[in-house]
Amino acid sequence: MPGPDLRLPRPRRIRRGAALTLVFAAVLATGAATNTLPRDEDAEPRPLAVRPAGSTVDREDLARAAAEAVADGKSGTEAAEEFVSRSGDRWGSVYDEREYESFRQALDGRYTGVGLWARRSGDGRVEVARVQDGGPADRAGIRAGDRLRAIDGEAVDRRPVTEVVALLRGRERTSVALGLERAGRSWTRSLTRATVATESVTVEHLHGGAVMIKIAAFTKGSGARVREAVRGAPHGAGVLLDLRGNPGGLVTEAVTAASAFLDGGLVATYDLRGEQQALYAEPGGDTERPLVALVDGGTMSAAELVTGALQDRGRAVTVGSRTFGKGSVQMPSELPGGSVAELTVGHYRTPAGHSVDGAGITPDLPADEGAEEQARTVLGGLGTGS
């Protein structure tokens, strides 16, 4: 069986509606990370969830509870949610078919929305932070800095930004009306939602020839983009690998990203129902180029897997604050009625055998304020690769 596919998780459901939309549509920016193993019966990528150690759920009992609910004309999904909630599996999750499909789409590096990012401005208002090139918002002439006043007639200034983002997402080809303001002029524009690709990896060329590679999440194809960025960097130039706020993603992509800086060897081990498995880097990575990894409390799951591998193997200097500490593994199971449950089955460890779950990773150089500036200074002090 192939190695696990670490995926973005969602916290236990508190309410449906906008909150669920938020979890799946804004999953790359919010929420907890997951590490998911493939199903026992196939090798299709599935979500992997990470949580502190705790009780696991008996899959047969869970399936029985869902089946009984379906037979009684009730919701198998809701019955499964209640069962998992009582189990003590803190990060155990249950998805109905539509939610799970949205979840998978996000992990593929896509979402359905209008192609804009929102943020809270200095005066407390909600404004457009960035617009996706070629997306619905871009085609409608919306620009970064425009004030977002309302969505479908509802004022948004008092709403959390994450909820605002969730309201912008929805089904493909559905309409959403945005109330906007720019330079004192207000107008309303109706946009049609479409499938938009996310930018999980961005590259910035720094002063002195160094390169910053920012990985927002380990979505499909992100590992290959990291390898391309490293190969395309100027000869000998250092790399600042920014993993801050990265909530995790696909384990296979994390291993590929780590492989950009390693020439084979161990990336992590994990146990699956008491049996130890190992994840190995691909050969041929750049082992000479100076490397600094920048992390923080939002560095989770698959991002911690990469951090631990680079730190334990002496490949990178890590700078920032202690990472989140999600290192348990979940495997998805289909339930009667079509829903999918992710249940904890094991934990992963760094190459040196350190458990991440509940502990996180302490960087070589702790830094909170000015962490990025310190990371750049450290990278400059490492010189150039041979």
N, C-alpha and C positions, 0 to 999 in steps of 0.2 A: 504494500500500500504506500502511496506517495506520502511525503511529509505534509504537515498540517498547513492549512490555508488560514492564516491569521486574519480575522476580519473585524471590521468595526462593529461594536456592540451597540446596544441601547440599554439605558437603565430600565429597571422594572417599570412597567406601565403604570402611570398614576391616573391618567384620564385619556379618553380617546379624542378624536377630532383634531384640533390644531396641534396638540402636543405630539400626537403620533406622526402627523405630517412633518413636524419639526424634526423628530428623531431621524426619519429616513431622508428627508429632503436636505436637512442641514447636517447630516451625519458627519461630513468631513470637517465641520467646524465645531461641533459640539458633541457631548455625549461621551460615554465610556468606550473603551476599545475592546474588541473581542479577538480571541484566537480560536479559529474553528477548524476542526478536522473534517475530512471528507466522510461521507456516509460509509458504513461498513460495506455496502453492496456495490458501490461504484467509486469512481475517482473524480467525479465532478467537484469543482471547487465549492466549498461550503463555509459558512462563517465559523469563527473560532472565538470563544469568549473567555475573558480573563477576569478572575475575581479572587478575593482573598479566600484562603482555605476554609472549607465549611462542609456541611452535609451535601451529599449528592442525591440525585433523584433516581428512583428505580424506574427505568423506562417502561417496563411492562405495566407497572401500576399506573403510571401516567397515561399510557395508551388506553388502559382499561377505563380510567375515569373519563377520558374524552369520548370513548366509544359509547359508554353508558349515557352520557349527556346527549349525544347525537341520536341514540335510539329513543330517547325520551322527547325528541323534538327540540332540544335545547342546543345552545352553542357549545361545540366541542372546544373551541378556542378559549372561551371564558372559563369552562371547567378546568382546562389545562392550566390556565393562568392562576386560578385559585389553588390548584394542587401544588404548583411550583412555589407559589408565595408561602405556603405553609411548610415547605420542605427545608427552609434554611439556606437554600442555594441562592445567595444574594444576587448573583448576576445571571441566574437562569432566566431565560426569556422565551416567550411564546408569540409567534407571529401568525396572523391569518394569511391566506394566499396572496392577497393584494399587498399587504405590508411587506411580506417577504420578497415579493418581486421588486418593490421599490428599494428595499434594502440591497438586493443583488445589483440593481441598476446603479446605485451609489457606489458600490464596490467596483463596478466596471468603469468608474470615472465619469459617470453621466448622471444627470438629474433632469427633471422636467420643471421648467420655470420660465422666467423672463430674461435671465442672464444679467442680473445685477446683484451687487453685494451692498448691504446696508451697514451703517455704523451710527453711533451716538455722537453728535457734534459737541463742541465745547459749551454751547448754550443749552444743551439738553434735548435738542431736536434730533429727529432721525433724518439722515441724509444718505445719498448714494455714495458709496465708497469707491466702487469700481464697476465698470460695465464690460460685459463679455463681448469681444469683437464679433460682429455678425449675428448676435443674438437679437431677440425681439426688442429689448430695451434700446440696444444700439441702433437698430433700424428705425425706431421711433424717435430718435434724436435725443434721448435722455443722456445726460452727462454726469460724470463724477462731480460731486458738490451740489447737485440739485437737492432741494429739500423734498423729502417724501412726507406728504401731509396726511394722506388717507389711502386705504385699500378697500375697494368696493364700498366706498362711502363711509367707512369707519375710520375715525381719527387714530393715528398710530403713535403719537408723541408719548403717551403714557404706557405704551406696551414695551415689554422687553424686546431688544433687537432680535433675539433668537426667534421670538414669536412672529415678529414682522417678516423675517426671512421665510418662516414656515408658511405664512399667508400668501407669499409670492409664488410658492410652489403648488403643484397640483397636477391634474391629468393633462396629457397632451391634447392640444387643440381646444382647450377650454379658455374662456376669456377672463381677464381680471382688469378692473379699472383702477388706475393710479392717479391720485391727486398730487400734483407736483407744484413746486415754486422755484423760481430762479430770478434773482435780481428784482424782487418785488412783483414779478408777474406770476399769476397762478393759472393753472390749467389742468384739465383732466384728460388722460389718454387711456384708451382701452387697448390692451395688448393680448395677443394669443400665445398661450404657453407652448413651448416646444422643448424637445430634448436637446440639452446643451452639454457640451463636454467640459469637465472641470480641468483645472491646471494644477495637478498634484506636485509637479516638480518645476521649479523656476531657477534660473541661473543668472547671477549678477557678477560682472567683472569688477573687482575691487582695485583700488589704487595699488600700484606696484606689481600688477600682474596676477595676483591671487584671484581665486574664484570662489564665490559663495553659492552653494547648492542648497536650496531650501526644499525640503520634502514635507508637504502639508499632510499627506496621508499615503499609505501604501496601497493605492488602487491599482487596477490592472494596467500593466505597462510601465509603471513608475520605476521599477528596478532597472529596466532596459534604458530608460531615459537618464537615470543616474550614471550608468556605465558610459553612455554616449557623452554626457557632460564631462566626465573625467577624461575620457579619451580625447575630447576636443579642447581641453584646457591647454594653455601654453606649456611647452616643455619645462618641467621642473617647478612650475607654479604650484603654490600651496593651495589646499582646498579647505574651506570652512563649511562643514556639513551642519546645517541648521535643522535640528530635530525638535525645536521648541514648539509646543502646542500640537505635536503630531499625535493623534489619538490611536494610531495603529493601522491595521488593515490586513492585507493578505500576507501570510507568512512567506509564501513563495517569492513575492516581490521584495520582501525585506531581505531574504537570503540573497537574491540577485543583487540588490543594492550593496549589501556587505561585500559581495564578491568583487565589486568594482575596486576594492582596496585590499583584497586578500588573494593569495595564490593557492586556492584550495584550503583544506583544513576545516576544523570544527567551528560551527557558528553557535550551536546550542544543542542541548539534549532535552528531551521531554519524555514523560512517562504516560503511557496509555494503558489504563487498567492494570497498573503494576509492571508493565513491560517497557523497558527503556528503549527509546528511539533516538536517532541523531540526525541533525541537519548539517550539511557540509557546503562550504562555499565552492563555487565553480573555479577552476584554475584560470590563471592568466590575468589576474587583477593587478593594479598598480600598487606595488608594495614599497616604493621609494618616495613617492610624492609626499611632502609634509601635509599632515592632516590634523585638524582640530574639530571635535564634535561639540556642538553647542546644545545643551539640554536644559529643561526646567521641569517644574511640577506637572506640566501638561504633556510631557513626553511619556507615552504609555505603550504598553503591549508590544506590538511588532517593532515600534521605535526603540523600546527598551532592549529588545532582542538584538538589534543592530548595535546599540550603544554598548551592551555587555560584551559582544563579540569583539568589537574594535578596542575596547578598553582592556579586556583580559588578555588579548593577544598582543598587546603593546603596539598596536597599529596607530592609535590616535591618542592625543591628549584631550580629555573631556573637561569642558568648562561649563559652569552654570550652577543650578541648584538640583537637589535630589529629585530623581524622577518619580513618577506616580506610584509604581509598585503593583503592576497587574501581570501576574505570571501564571494563572491557572488556565486550563484548556477545556473547551467545551466541544461536544460533538452534536450535530443536529440530528433530529429524528422526525420523520413524518408521522403525523397523528391522524386518527380517524376524523374525517370532516375536512381534510386538506390543510390543516395548520401545521406549523413546524416548531418544534421545541429545541432549544439549545441547552444542553445539560452538562455540568462540569464532570470531566472524566480524568483530569490529570494536571500536571504542572510542568513548566519548563525551567531550565537552569542555564546559566552562562557557561562558556567553555571551562572556566575554573571551578565549576560546580556550585556557584552561588545561586541561591534561590531569589528570584525577583519579587515573588508574590508577597505583598504586604510590607516589603522592605525597600523596594526601589533600588536605584543605583546612585551611589554618591560620586560626584565628579572628582577628577583629580585636582581641579582648582575650583573650589566653591566660590560662586559669585552671584549676587542678585542684581543690585543696581550696576549698570554699566557692564553687564556680562558680555555683550557683543563686542564692546570696545576692548575688553580684556582678552577675549578670544582672538581678535585681530592682532593684538600685540603679541600674544603667545605664538600665533602662526608666523608672524614676521620674525620672531626670534628663532624659529626652527630652521630658517634658511630655505634653501631650495633643494629639491630632490636631485639625486645623482643620476 
